[in-house]
Amino acid sequence: MTKSRIIFAAALVLCGFAVSPAHGRELQCSYTLAQYNAVIAHLEAEAAKARTLAARNPLYESDVAYYASVLRDAKQCVQNLAPVTTASR
């Protein structure tokens, strides 16, 4: 339970600092590749739950859109950071 709370808190922090390039702003990736990977795994599970809930109740569709947006930003950060990590080895 504590581990999932830590991951969720990290996801919230990452979401707060990741700004979508689609809105005309630069994406700021200020965490490690491992942190982004952990958060992506957690967010994908939460997104699946939100999709299940949205299938039953349309009020959850905004949650699905939120998770999709945050996942897109986190995955973009992974793409941006991955070449830097592999090139430095």
N, C-alpha and C positions, 0 to 999 in steps of 0.2 A: 504494500500500500504506500509506504513512504517513497519507494523508488518511482512509482507512477506519479506521485505528487511532485517530485523533483523534476521529472521529465516534463510534466505539464507546466510547471513554473518556467522551465527553460524554454518551452515552446512559446509561452506568452512573452518572454523576454525577447526571443528571436523574432517573433511577429511584430513586436513593437519597434524594432530597429530595422527590419526589412521593409523597404518601401518599394512598391511595385513600379518597374520601369514603364508599365503601360500608362501610368498617370503622369508621365513626363519627368519623373524624378529618377535619379540614379539609385540602383540597388546597392545597399551598404551591407557587405558580408563581413562582420567583425568577429566571427566565432570560428572554431576549428572545424575541419571536415568531419571529424568524429562526432562532434556535437550536432552538426546539421543532420548527419545520418541517423543519430538516435532520435532526434526530434521528428524526422520524416517518418520513421517507423511508427512512432506514437501517433502522429497526426493521421497517417493512413488508416490506422485502426479506428480512430475517432471519426474520420470521414465515412468509413463503412457503417458505423453505428448511426451517424446522422442520415445517411442515405436510407437505411432501414426505417428509421423514424419518419423520414419525409414521405416514404411510400404510404405510410398510414395517416400522416397528418401534414398537410401542406405548410403549416407554420414552421416546420423544420427546414424548409428549402433554403432559407437564408443561412442556416448553419452549414448546409452543404456547399453553398457558394463561398462562404467564409473559408472553410477548410480547403476548398479547391484553390482559392487565391493564395492562402498561406503556403500550401504545398508547392504551388508554382514558384513562389519566391524562394522557398528553401531549396528546391531542386535547381533553380537557376544559380544560387550561391554554390551548390555542390559542383555544378558544371564550371563555374568560375574558379573555384578553388582547386579542383582535381588536377588540372594541368600544372599548377604551381607546385602541388605536393609531389607529383610524380617526377617532375623535372628536377627537384632538389635532391633526389635520392642518389 
